[in-house]
């Protein structure tokens, strides 16, 4: 290898092109629509600007079978831009775009190398001294240890393994192409360009084992900056791995301490303090925030008993911070029992609160709530499923408790809903 030679490459994964972003409606949905396309275009822009040697997409470029050819044509346009800039694209298919999943297809044009699903395959880029090894998914449910079939490293090359895997299990991700970190570290490659897990993670250095995370968050459980890894190679060894945000719209979950807030402007000020830094980090991107009001049991009934008003006040506060800032949803959390609103009240409301407090422990009641939520899921009415490919869309583990908590706050707020007599409650 030439002394002092340095170059960069881009490692991306889980682009889920044209994935419907879940949990939004109306104006927000319009702002978020097309975000996966804009993120892919941003990846290509970055590759060209930085003059990278090559680009890797480690699976789930597509979200599933195309609705029509527009998805494939958009990809063809972006791949063409890379090719005309002289940048090869190495593409691996994962569970979402396995051979058996995508029925419509377009031929790949020059400059795009797709890894075979039959067996592990090596792509050599001699001008960079690089050998890339990879194997695509033939089927969605690939439970074989694919990494075990990857070839030994090529002597005298920088060896990169491209693999779509959940390793030995990652929360919220289907356990496809299982393998262990130790197995990858021992294989003899310099860099493992992984995909499938949507959160960016550097699991090991020298050799590097890296998930770039997805390129664009698709729902409120995929929060914060999303993008790709720009990797610097100097004299045939891996140097810096820099995660660069390329998302075109962003999600966040933020807690606002509502305890002791007596008036709308007080609560709005607390929300502003939490939202402002998120708006700053989003750098002008559309931003959808789930707000969790902790200590909501202590809110005066004028606020907790009128969820539409509460949500509108907080949305108005968000709008004051940026024109593309939305409250995705508002969750009311009552906090631990000791902090609860009615405490030792001996009256009917206090006894009703005690009954409500016992419900989370009642298996029959839990089962009914779960059935209701499952029915809503079935109609597509409630939040996102797990990273698709997992079990059928179903309950999130925390959803039942969350629903019971929220119902408690709403019920008690509404029942106690006489005008707020707190001395500091201004008109
Ligand atoms: Mn995947």
Boltz pocket constraint, residues with backbone or C-beta under 6 A from the ligand:
constraints:
  - pocket:
      binder: B
      contacts: [[A, 59], [A, 60], [A, 94], [A, 95], [A, 96], [A, 164], [A, 195], [A, 196], [A, 197], [A, 388]]
      max_distance: 6.0
